[in-house]
Amino acid sequence: MSAQTMDGISGLVAVNTLMAMVGGIVTSLIAGKNDPGFLHNGPLAGLVAVCAGSDLMHPIGALITGGVAGVLFVWLFTQIQNRFHIDDVLGVWPLHGICGIWGGIAAGIFGTEALGGLGGVSFISQIIGTVAGVVIAFVGGWIVYTVVDKVSGIRLSEEDEYNGADLAIHKIGATSED
């Protein structure tokens, strides 16, 4: 998918995808202190990050991009859960949001000819495009959630929030005791 078309599929895209995944695995394994959740999401972090530049980067740049994404995911997921107490159990925001932002910026860094990339990419244009994507996603999400909240409401009752959506809505528990 990161190649955009069947014509864009190449050995470089395949190698860079693999290298970014490896980078995400290695760094999330180290930064996450062998936690299985981080070990499984680290490769995804690398894959998300390399999508913007898989057809531009040198494989070493893809490895670094995936490695940085693995560390970013572990660090931000931990911060969100432990410090900010935001309920993002699967780490969707750090995995797709932050690693995607990093990937957009990394394409402007590692896609340059000076760092072994194929060129044809501008760091400034990648920053502008990444910021524009974040703004559009934020505004679009705000509009959708505002409309849904006004039409049907999106918050659970305090009791249901305490018990969790699994029990309150789906009537299933995370353990056999629930």
Backbone as CSV, one residue per row, in Angstrom:
resi,resn,N_x,N_y,N_z,CA_x,CA_y,CA_z,C_x,C_y,C_z
1,MET,0.819,-1.209,0.000,0.000,0.000,0.000,0.853,1.260,0.000
2,SER,2.029,1.195,0.586,2.842,2.406,0.628,3.401,2.759,-0.741
3,ALA,3.370,1.839,-1.691,3.855,2.117,-3.046,2.803,2.872,-3.865
4,GLN,1.562,2.903,-3.416,0.448,3.626,-4.029,-0.127,2.954,-5.278
5,THR,0.664,2.311,-6.098,0.170,1.644,-7.298,0.928,0.341,-7.489
6,MET,0.384,-0.515,-8.331,1.079,-1.770,-8.628,2.395,-1.493,-9.351
7,ASP,2.433,-0.416,-10.149,3.664,-0.049,-10.847,4.760,0.373,-9.872
8,GLY,4.346,0.888,-8.699,5.314,1.394,-7.734,5.936,0.315,-6.858
9,ILE,5.426,-0.907,-6.952,5.965,-1.982,-6.129,7.340,-2.366,-6.662
10,SER,8.301,-2.361,-5.785,9.661,-2.655,-6.211,10.394,-3.385,-5.098
11,GLY,11.580,-3.841,-5.445,12.414,-4.464,-4.430,12.773,-3.494,-3.328
12,LEU,12.953,-2.215,-3.667,13.286,-1.204,-2.662,12.163,-1.061,-1.641
13,VAL,10.926,-1.021,-2.121,9.787,-0.913,-1.205,9.736,-2.130,-0.287
14,ALA,9.938,-3.306,-0.841,9.898,-4.534,-0.037,11.013,-4.552,1.008
15,VAL,12.225,-4.204,0.595,13.359,-4.197,1.522,13.151,-3.135,2.600
16,ASN,12.718,-1.946,2.210,12.521,-0.881,3.189,11.408,-1.210,4.172
17,THR,10.376,-1.860,3.690,9.297,-2.274,4.590,9.828,-3.268,5.619
18,LEU,10.590,-4.228,5.157,11.187,-5.215,6.062,12.165,-4.555,7.034
19,MET,13.010,-3.660,6.534,14.003,-3.002,7.397,13.337,-2.165,8.482
20,ALA,12.278,-1.451,8.131,11.570,-0.644,9.127,10.910,-1.528,10.177
21,MET,10.375,-2.642,9.742,9.760,-3.575,10.683,10.817,-4.123,11.646
22,VAL,11.977,-4.487,11.130,13.063,-4.986,11.966,13.508,-3.908,12.958
23,GLY,13.644,-2.670,12.480,14.014,-1.569,13.372,13.018,-1.400,14.504
24,GLY,11.729,-1.487,14.168,10.691,-1.372,15.191,10.730,-2.506,16.193
25,ILE,11.001,-3.709,15.714,11.081,-4.878,16.607,12.237,-4.720,17.591
26,VAL,13.415,-4.425,17.067,14.616,-4.377,17.911,14.497,-3.283,18.970
27,THR,14.119,-2.076,18.549,14.080,-0.981,19.526,12.934,-1.118,20.515
28,SER,11.783,-1.628,20.077,10.678,-1.804,21.030,10.987,-2.925,22.011
29,LEU,11.731,-3.918,21.567,12.143,-5.005,22.465,13.060,-4.461,23.553
30,ILE,13.992,-3.602,23.164,14.929,-3.030,24.135,14.231,-1.995,25.017
31,ALA,13.556,-1.020,24.385,12.904,0.059,25.151,11.752,-0.468,25.992
32,GLY,11.066,-1.504,25.497,9.923,-2.061,26.206,10.272,-3.141,27.193
33,LYS,11.562,-3.400,27.375,12.048,-4.373,28.362,11.367,-5.734,28.216
34,ASN,11.353,-6.236,26.979,10.829,-7.563,26.649,9.324,-7.727,26.875
35,ASP,8.585,-6.632,26.990,7.135,-6.717,27.160,6.505,-7.234,25.862
36,PRO,5.691,-8.289,25.923,5.111,-8.849,24.699,4.239,-7.857,23.926
37,GLY,3.527,-6.992,24.625,2.696,-5.998,23.947,3.529,-5.051,23.106
38,PHE,4.657,-4.638,23.646,5.546,-3.759,22.888,6.229,-4.530,21.755
39,LEU,6.566,-5.761,22.005,7.203,-6.571,20.976,6.278,-6.773,19.776
40,HIS,4.983,-6.885,20.021,4.033,-7.064,18.917,3.692,-5.743,18.226
41,ASN,3.699,-4.654,18.954,3.360,-3.369,18.345,4.567,-2.650,17.762
42,GLY,5.770,-3.002,18.175,6.974,-2.388,17.620,7.087,-2.545,16.113
43,PRO,6.866,-3.765,15.576,6.918,-3.909,14.118,5.859,-3.066,13.422
44,LEU,4.675,-2.977,14.022,3.623,-2.150,13.432,4.026,-0.684,13.417
45,ALA,4.673,-0.242,14.484,5.149,1.146,14.539,6.119,1.411,13.391
46,GLY,7.043,0.488,13.152,7.979,0.631,12.049,7.292,0.639,10.701
47,LEU,6.298,-0.223,10.538,5.562,-0.294,9.272,4.757,0.971,9.012
48,VAL,4.111,1.487,10.045,3.362,2.736,9.887,4.306,3.861,9.490
49,ALA,5.437,3.937,10.161,6.366,5.039,9.922,6.985,5.009,8.529
50,VAL,7.256,3.836,7.985,7.960,3.770,6.702,7.038,3.999,5.500
51,CYS,5.742,3.930,5.710,4.821,4.052,4.572,5.058,5.307,3.745
52,ALA,5.310,6.428,4.369,5.464,7.683,3.620,6.692,7.692,2.726
53,GLY,7.709,6.932,3.061,8.951,7.018,2.291,9.545,5.700,1.856
54,SER,8.743,4.639,1.827,9.306,3.328,1.500,9.871,3.254,0.089
55,ASP,9.398,4.108,-0.782,9.904,4.102,-2.156,11.004,5.132,-2.381
56,LEU,11.407,5.840,-1.314,12.398,6.909,-1.430,13.681,6.655,-0.658
57,MET,13.557,5.977,0.464,14.664,5.878,1.419,15.682,4.817,1.042
58,HIS,16.885,5.003,1.528,17.890,3.947,1.530,17.469,2.969,2.633
59,PRO,17.735,1.684,2.497,17.338,0.722,3.528,17.845,1.052,4.937
60,ILE,19.006,1.648,5.063,19.490,2.048,6.393,18.600,3.148,6.963
61,GLY,18.156,4.070,6.111,17.218,5.106,6.545,15.899,4.509,7.001
62,ALA,15.439,3.469,6.291,14.212,2.780,6.685,14.387,2.071,8.025
63,LEU,15.555,1.471,8.241,15.847,0.812,9.514,15.814,1.826,10.663
64,ILE,16.429,2.970,10.443,16.435,4.024,11.470,15.024,4.550,11.705
65,THR,14.284,4.755,10.623,12.906,5.237,10.744,12.077,4.275,11.584
66,GLY,12.168,2.988,11.294,11.439,1.992,12.079,11.918,1.917,13.512
67,GLY,13.225,2.053,13.702,13.776,2.014,15.058,13.294,3.167,15.914
68,VAL,13.307,4.353,15.347,12.807,5.530,16.072,11.319,5.351,16.379
69,ALA,10.561,4.824,15.422,9.129,4.608,15.633,8.886,3.615,16.774
70,GLY,9.695,2.553,16.850,9.543,1.590,17.939,9.743,2.222,19.299
71,VAL,10.768,3.058,19.427,11.022,3.752,20.695,9.927,4.774,20.989
72,LEU,9.521,5.527,19.964,8.444,6.510,20.151,7.181,5.835,20.665
73,PHE,6.836,4.688,20.074,5.635,3.998,20.503,5.723,3.574,21.966
74,VAL,6.801,2.931,22.334,6.952,2.453,23.715,6.885,3.620,24.686
75,TRP,7.638,4.664,24.407,7.693,5.809,25.322,6.336,6.500,25.439
76,LEU,5.696,6.781,24.301,4.438,7.528,24.351,3.304,6.683,24.913
77,PHE,3.249,5.403,24.568,2.215,4.542,25.129,2.320,4.510,26.651
78,THR,3.541,4.389,27.156,3.763,4.364,28.602,3.338,5.683,29.234
79,GLN,3.688,6.795,28.605,3.298,8.107,29.130,1.777,8.258,29.166
80,ILE,1.116,7.874,28.088,-0.340,8.020,28.009,-1.026,7.187,29.080
81,GLN,-0.563,5.971,29.287,-1.195,5.089,30.272,-0.868,5.491,31.710
82,ASN,0.392,5.724,31.996,0.825,5.920,33.381,0.769,7.361,33.858
83,ARG,1.104,8.289,33.008,1.168,9.683,33.444,-0.131,10.435,33.202
84,PHE,-0.703,10.251,32.013,-1.895,11.018,31.650,-3.184,10.255,31.896
85,HIS,-3.101,8.961,32.159,-4.252,8.106,32.458,-5.343,8.195,31.390
86,ILE,-4.925,8.185,30.127,-5.864,8.189,29.009,-6.097,6.744,28.602
87,ASP,-7.351,6.388,28.399,-7.704,5.006,28.084,-7.527,4.750,26.588
88,ASP,-6.311,4.410,26.200,-5.996,4.021,24.826,-5.282,2.679,24.918
89,VAL,-6.052,1.665,25.284,-5.495,0.366,25.630,-4.658,-0.226,24.506
90,LEU,-5.081,-0.063,23.286,-4.355,-0.639,22.156,-3.254,0.273,21.634
91,GLY,-3.159,1.471,22.170,-2.116,2.389,21.732,-2.331,2.914,20.326
92,VAL,-3.573,3.149,19.961,-3.889,3.600,18.600,-3.251,4.948,18.300
93,TRP,-3.350,5.893,19.222,-2.795,7.215,18.952,-1.271,7.191,18.834
94,PRO,-0.545,6.606,19.792,0.902,6.599,19.599,1.329,5.755,18.399
95,LEU,0.628,4.661,18.131,1.032,3.783,17.041,0.785,4.423,15.677
96,HIS,-0.431,4.848,15.436,-0.765,5.391,14.123,-0.551,6.895,14.036
97,GLY,-0.888,7.603,15.095,-0.744,9.056,15.069,0.698,9.514,15.091
98,ILE,1.381,9.230,16.165,2.758,9.725,16.327,3.716,9.045,15.361
99,CYS,3.602,7.729,15.200,4.512,7.044,14.268,4.237,7.464,12.829
100,GLY,2.988,7.769,12.500,2.672,8.292,11.170,3.248,9.675,10.948
101,ILE,3.170,10.514,11.977,3.775,11.854,11.895,5.286,11.730,11.720
102,TRP,5.904,10.881,12.523,7.350,10.666,12.406,7.696,10.171,10.996
103,GLY,6.902,9.265,10.458,7.164,8.728,9.130,7.100,9.791,8.045
104,GLY,6.128,10.701,8.154,6.041,11.799,7.188,7.274,12.679,7.230
105,ILE,7.741,12.956,8.431,8.949,13.781,8.589,10.184,12.994,8.150
106,ALA,10.246,11.709,8.512,11.404,10.872,8.162,11.562,10.741,6.648
107,ALA,10.464,10.745,5.914,10.562,10.675,4.450,11.298,11.890,3.910
108,GLY,11.093,13.043,4.552,11.799,14.255,4.140,13.255,14.268,4.546
109,ILE,13.602,13.456,5.524,15.001,13.366,5.970,15.728,12.288,5.169
110,PHE,15.246,11.052,5.251,15.954,9.915,4.668,15.673,9.701,3.182
111,GLY,14.739,10.475,2.628,14.484,10.387,1.192,15.403,11.276,0.373
112,THR,16.184,12.099,1.046,17.090,13.003,0.336,18.294,12.240,-0.211
113,GLU,18.814,12.729,-1.307,19.989,12.088,-1.918,21.203,12.151,-0.997
114,ALA,21.291,13.194,-0.187,22.434,13.350,0.720,22.521,12.210,1.734
115,LEU,21.383,11.603,2.057,21.376,10.494,3.013,21.091,9.163,2.329
116,GLY,21.360,9.077,1.040,21.249,7.815,0.315,19.896,7.536,-0.299
117,GLY,18.941,8.454,-0.124,17.617,8.261,-0.701,17.606,8.584,-2.186
118,LEU,16.448,8.413,-2.793,16.320,8.649,-4.229,16.127,10.118,-4.578
119,GLY,15.851,10.949,-3.579,15.667,12.374,-3.835,14.250,12.679,-4.305
120,GLY,14.066,13.897,-4.756,12.745,14.317,-5.216,11.787,14.632,-4.092
121,VAL,12.291,14.742,-2.892,11.460,15.041,-1.731,12.099,16.201,-0.982
122,SER,11.260,17.025,-0.404,11.730,18.191,0.342,11.340,18.040,1.806
123,PHE,12.285,18.288,2.685,12.004,18.215,4.118,10.886,19.190,4.498
124,ILE,10.967,20.407,3.978,9.947,21.421,4.302,8.574,20.996,3.791
125,SER,8.505,20.439,2.589,7.200,20.001,2.069,6.638,18.853,2.905
126,GLN,7.503,17.994,3.411,7.052,16.904,4.273,6.519,17.443,5.599
127,ILE,7.171,18.447,6.142,6.680,19.077,7.381,5.309,19.706,7.129
128,ILE,5.203,20.471,6.047,3.935,21.142,5.727,2.826,20.115,5.500
129,GLY,3.119,19.074,4.725,2.121,18.039,4.472,1.717,17.292,5.726
130,THR,2.676,17.015,6.581,2.387,16.307,7.830,1.521,17.156,8.749
131,VAL,1.880,18.419,8.896,1.081,19.324,9.732,-0.330,19.469,9.155
132,ALA,-0.431,19.605,7.837,-1.746,19.713,7.198,-2.577,18.462,7.457
133,GLY,-1.949,17.292,7.362,-2.661,16.048,7.634,-3.168,15.973,9.062
134,VAL,-2.346,16.406,10.012,-2.749,16.403,11.424,-3.917,17.358,11.639
135,VAL,-3.835,18.552,11.063,-4.908,19.543,11.223,-6.211,19.025,10.622
136,ILE,-6.143,18.476,9.421,-7.351,17.946,8.771,-7.946,16.805,9.590
137,ALA,-7.109,15.904,10.076,-7.596,14.785,10.888,-8.222,15.277,12.185
138,PHE,-7.577,16.254,12.838,-8.099,16.772,14.095,-9.441,17.470,13.887
139,VAL,-9.502,18.351,12.906,-10.740,19.090,12.647,-11.845,18.138,12.204
140,GLY,-11.518,17.207,11.309,-12.518,16.236,10.867,-13.019,15.376,12.014
141,GLY,-12.107,14.902,12.849,-12.499,14.105,14.004,-13.350,14.895,14.980
142,TRP,-12.982,16.139,15.203,-13.752,16.988,16.111,-15.171,17.180,15.587
143,ILE,-15.302,17.425,14.294,-16.634,17.611,13.700,-17.455,16.334,13.843
144,VAL,-16.895,15.203,13.475,-17.628,13.934,13.543,-18.041,13.619,14.973
145,TYR,-17.105,13.714,15.918,-17.438,13.380,17.300,-18.419,14.372,17.909
146,THR,-18.355,15.630,17.523,-19.320,16.614,18.015,-20.723,16.278,17.515
147,VAL,-20.846,15.949,16.241,-22.156,15.603,15.681,-22.689,14.327,16.330
148,VAL,-21.859,13.304,16.440,-22.304,12.049,17.055,-22.707,12.280,18.509
149,ASP,-21.940,13.080,19.236,-22.265,13.368,20.633,-23.599,14.082,20.750
150,LYS,-23.870,15.027,19.861,-25.144,15.766,19.905,-26.314,14.881,19.506
151,VAL,-26.096,13.984,18.551,-27.182,13.142,18.049,-27.495,11.992,19.007
152,SER,-26.457,11.287,19.461,-26.733,10.099,20.264,-25.922,10.001,21.544
153,GLY,-24.960,10.865,21.724,-24.118,10.796,22.920,-23.052,9.718,22.780
154,ILE,-21.864,10.032,23.260,-20.781,9.052,23.157,-20.177,8.671,24.504
155,ARG,-20.603,9.317,25.570,-20.061,8.980,26.887,-20.909,7.906,27.543
156,LEU,-20.254,7.025,28.251,-20.939,6.043,29.071,-21.304,6.684,30.402
157,SER,-22.211,6.064,31.147,-22.506,6.551,32.494,-21.263,6.340,33.358
158,GLU,-21.219,7.017,34.506,-20.053,6.862,35.385,-19.871,5.408,35.812
159,GLU,-20.973,4.724,36.096,-20.885,3.313,36.501,-20.344,2.452,35.361
160,ASP,-20.840,2.684,34.146,-20.366,1.915,33.001,-18.903,2.228,32.684
161,GLU,-18.506,3.489,32.858,-17.094,3.837,32.668,-16.225,3.088,33.669
162,TYR,-16.686,3.018,34.904,-15.933,2.324,35.941,-15.811,0.836,35.610
163,ASN,-16.917,0.223,35.192,-16.923,-1.202,34.869,-16.209,-1.495,33.552
164,GLY,-16.209,-0.532,32.658,-15.577,-0.700,31.357,-16.586,-1.052,30.277
165,ALA,-16.275,-0.661,29.056,-17.191,-0.882,27.933,-17.381,-2.366,27.631
166,ASP,-16.362,-3.187,27.894,-16.517,-4.621,27.631,-17.714,-5.185,28.383
167,LEU,-17.812,-4.850,29.652,-18.934,-5.356,30.445,-20.210,-4.572,30.182
168,ALA,-20.117,-3.254,30.101,-21.303,-2.414,29.990,-22.017,-2.561,28.643
169,ILE,-21.271,-2.627,27.581,-21.883,-2.652,26.248,-21.898,-4.068,25.664
170,HIS,-20.767,-4.734,25.724,-20.625,-6.017,25.038,-20.966,-7.214,25.917
171,LYS,-21.098,-6.971,27.211,-21.450,-8.025,28.161,-20.433,-9.167,28.182
172,ILE,-19.156,-8.805,27.976,-18.077,-9.786,28.080,-17.002,-9.228,28.987
173,GLY,-16.281,-10.087,29.648,-15.214,-9.656,30.524,-13.845,-10.013,29.954
174,ALA,-12.848,-9.355,30.484,-11.490,-9.617,30.037,-10.907,-10.871,30.686
175,THR,-11.498,-11.270,31.803,-11.039,-12.476,32.489,-12.231,-13.390,32.723
176,SER,-11.966,-14.623,33.093,-13.057,-15.585,33.316,-13.884,-15.234,34.544
177,GLU,-13.337,-14.394,35.441,-14.071,-14.043,36.666,-15.118,-12.963,36.429
178,ASP,-15.034,-12.237,35.303,-15.979,-11.135,35.038,-17.318,-11.637,34.577
